Amino acid sequence: MESLLPIIIQLVSGAVGGNVAGKTFKNLDLGTLGNSIAGIIGGGLGGQILSSVLNMSSTGGLDIGSIITQIVGGGVGGGVLMAVVGAVKGMMKK
């Protein structure tokens, strides 16, 4: 279970990041469910990418630095992917 905790942190942070971005950028908002789904996917990807860039194990330690990295990577990744999906959806409506 310990090895799944960083991934769970990334996914939850991604969902939060997606919803925060959706409420911040009303024109890109996908609704709560859409923001959450895009955020979860982006959070997983963003957390993994940040862990790789910082050369940290995404399934490893639970020190405070690793936890913060997972939260930041997940939240930012979730927000970015939600914004990209929202922008693409908006362009397709035109």
Residue frames as qw, qx, qy, qz and C-alpha x, y, z in Angstrom:
[[0.000, 0.885, 0.465, 0.000, 0.00, 0.00, 0.00],
 [0.347, -0.726, 0.076, 0.589, 2.87, 2.35, 0.74],
 [0.359, -0.088, 0.563, 0.739, 3.98, 2.25, -2.91],
 [0.111, 0.624, 0.667, 0.393, 0.50, 3.33, -4.06],
 [0.220, -0.773, -0.378, 0.460, 0.31, 6.34, -1.74],
 [0.182, -0.419, 0.246, 0.855, 2.34, 8.74, -3.92],
 [0.014, 0.211, 0.730, 0.649, 0.21, 7.87, -6.95],
 [0.172, -0.698, -0.694, 0.031, -2.98, 8.37, -4.95],
 [0.232, -0.663, -0.146, 0.697, -1.67, 11.75, -3.77],
 [0.127, -0.159, 0.497, 0.844, -0.97, 12.72, -7.41],
 [0.066, -0.419, -0.793, -0.438, -4.45, 11.69, -8.55],
 [0.217, -0.763, -0.553, 0.255, -6.27, 13.47, -5.73],
 [0.233, -0.565, 0.062, 0.789, -4.11, 16.58, -6.20],
 [0.113, 0.055, 0.645, 0.754, -4.83, 16.44, -9.92],
 [0.105, -0.638, -0.739, -0.188, -8.58, 16.35, -9.31],
 [0.248, -0.779, -0.301, 0.491, -8.29, 19.34, -7.00],
 [0.248, -0.378, 0.331, 0.828, -6.04, 21.18, -9.47],
 [0.080, 0.300, 0.742, 0.594, -8.45, 20.51, -12.33],
 [0.159, -0.764, -0.625, -0.014, -11.41, 21.85, -10.36],
 [0.286, -0.693, -0.088, 0.655, -9.51, 24.92, -9.16],
 [0.197, -0.158, 0.506, 0.825, -8.45, 25.69, -12.72],
 [0.005, 0.488, 0.774, 0.404, -12.00, 25.15, -13.96],
 [0.200, -0.833, -0.478, 0.195, -13.45, 27.57, -11.44],
 [0.317, -0.576, 0.120, 0.744, -10.66, 30.09, -12.05],
 [0.042, 0.222, -0.564, -0.795, -10.99, 30.04, -15.84],
 [0.560, 0.337, 0.521, -0.549, -14.75, 29.99, -16.35],
 [0.600, 0.565, -0.270, -0.497, -14.44, 29.89, -20.16],
 [0.367, 0.386, -0.842, -0.078, -12.50, 26.58, -19.92],
 [0.483, -0.175, 0.675, -0.529, -14.70, 24.98, -17.24],
 [0.379, 0.054, -0.850, -0.362, -15.79, 21.41, -18.06],
 [0.756, -0.443, -0.175, -0.450, -18.10, 21.03, -15.07],
 [0.536, -0.621, 0.524, -0.230, -17.12, 19.31, -11.84],
 [0.926, 0.003, 0.378, 0.023, -17.00, 15.80, -13.30],
 [0.720, 0.644, -0.009, 0.257, -15.10, 16.85, -16.44],
 [0.004, 0.861, -0.407, 0.307, -12.66, 18.95, -14.44],
 [0.698, -0.484, 0.505, -0.155, -12.09, 16.05, -12.06],
 [0.934, 0.204, 0.268, 0.116, -11.51, 13.48, -14.81],
 [0.550, 0.746, -0.148, 0.344, -9.12, 15.72, -16.75],
 [0.231, -0.817, 0.420, -0.321, -7.43, 16.67, -13.48],
 [0.859, -0.312, 0.402, -0.053, -6.97, 13.06, -12.38],
 [0.870, 0.385, 0.133, 0.279, -5.36, 12.11, -15.70],
 [0.317, 0.821, -0.202, 0.429, -3.21, 15.25, -15.73],
 [0.505, -0.742, 0.364, -0.248, -2.31, 14.78, -12.09],
 [0.934, -0.132, 0.306, 0.127, -1.02, 11.28, -12.69],
 [0.727, 0.536, 0.069, 0.424, 0.97, 12.40, -15.72],
 [0.054, 0.885, -0.191, 0.421, 2.23, 15.61, -14.13],
 [0.673, -0.649, 0.333, -0.124, 3.30, 13.88, -10.94],
 [0.928, 0.031, 0.258, 0.267, 5.19, 11.22, -12.87],
 [0.553, 0.693, 0.000, 0.463, 6.91, 13.78, -15.09],
 [0.186, -0.879, 0.263, -0.352, 7.94, 15.98, -12.17],
 [0.828, -0.454, 0.329, 0.012, 9.25, 12.97, -10.27],
 [0.869, 0.275, 0.182, 0.368, 11.29, 11.95, -13.32],
 [0.316, 0.825, -0.085, 0.460, 12.67, 15.44, -13.86],
 [0.346, -0.791, 0.369, -0.345, 13.67, 15.73, -10.21],
 [0.517, 0.318, -0.787, 0.109, 15.03, 12.16, -10.33],
 [0.413, -0.237, 0.635, -0.609, 12.81, 11.03, -7.48],
 [0.088, -0.129, -0.979, -0.129, 11.11, 7.69, -7.18],
 [0.462, -0.244, -0.170, -0.836, 7.35, 8.16, -7.60],
 [0.825, -0.299, -0.416, -0.240, 6.70, 4.94, -5.73],
 [0.582, 0.157, -0.580, 0.548, 9.35, 5.43, -3.08],
 [0.303, -0.137, -0.590, 0.736, 9.76, 7.38, 0.13],
 [0.205, -0.789, -0.539, -0.212, 7.18, 9.29, 2.04],
 [0.398, -0.300, -0.232, 0.835, 9.36, 12.12, 3.31],
 [0.138, 0.763, 0.340, -0.532, 7.91, 15.63, 3.26],
 [0.024, 0.522, -0.462, -0.716, 9.82, 16.61, 0.12],
 [0.047, 0.079, 0.918, 0.387, 8.41, 13.67, -1.83],
 [0.099, 0.618, 0.748, -0.222, 4.88, 14.36, -0.63],
 [0.097, 0.741, 0.059, -0.662, 5.10, 18.04, -1.58],
 [0.007, -0.327, 0.688, 0.648, 6.51, 17.08, -4.99],
 [0.081, 0.309, 0.930, 0.183, 3.60, 14.70, -5.57],
 [0.095, 0.732, 0.535, -0.410, 1.06, 17.35, -4.53],
 [0.064, 0.679, -0.203, -0.702, 2.60, 20.08, -6.69],
 [0.038, -0.187, 0.815, 0.547, 3.12, 17.82, -9.71],
 [0.098, 0.432, 0.896, 0.039, -0.37, 16.40, -9.46],
 [0.090, 0.755, 0.411, -0.503, -2.08, 19.75, -8.91],
 [0.070, 0.616, -0.343, -0.706, -0.25, 21.58, -11.67],
 [0.060, -0.057, 0.892, 0.445, -0.57, 18.66, -14.09],
 [0.135, 0.538, 0.823, -0.123, -4.28, 18.41, -13.37],
 [0.118, 0.776, 0.201, -0.586, -4.85, 22.11, -13.87],
 [0.015, 0.491, -0.553, -0.673, -2.83, 22.25, -17.08],
 [0.077, 0.118, 0.928, 0.346, -4.51, 19.25, -18.69],
 [0.149, 0.665, 0.677, -0.279, -7.97, 20.50, -17.71],
 [0.103, 0.738, -0.049, -0.665, -7.16, 23.89, -19.29],
 [0.014, -0.293, 0.750, 0.593, -5.90, 22.24, -22.48],
 [0.100, 0.351, 0.923, 0.123, -8.98, 20.03, -22.75],
 [0.115, 0.742, 0.469, -0.464, -11.24, 23.03, -22.04],
 [0.064, 0.624, -0.308, -0.715, -9.50, 25.11, -24.71],
 [0.029, -0.067, 0.876, 0.477, -9.75, 22.33, -27.30],
 [0.113, 0.537, 0.829, -0.111, -13.43, 21.81, -26.46],
 [0.100, 0.755, 0.207, -0.614, -14.02, 25.56, -26.82],
 [0.043, 0.462, -0.555, -0.690, -12.30, 25.64, -30.22],
 [0.087, 0.150, 0.943, 0.285, -14.36, 22.69, -31.44],
 [0.173, 0.650, 0.639, -0.373, -17.59, 24.56, -30.65],
 [0.092, 0.644, -0.125, -0.749, -16.68, 27.39, -33.03]]
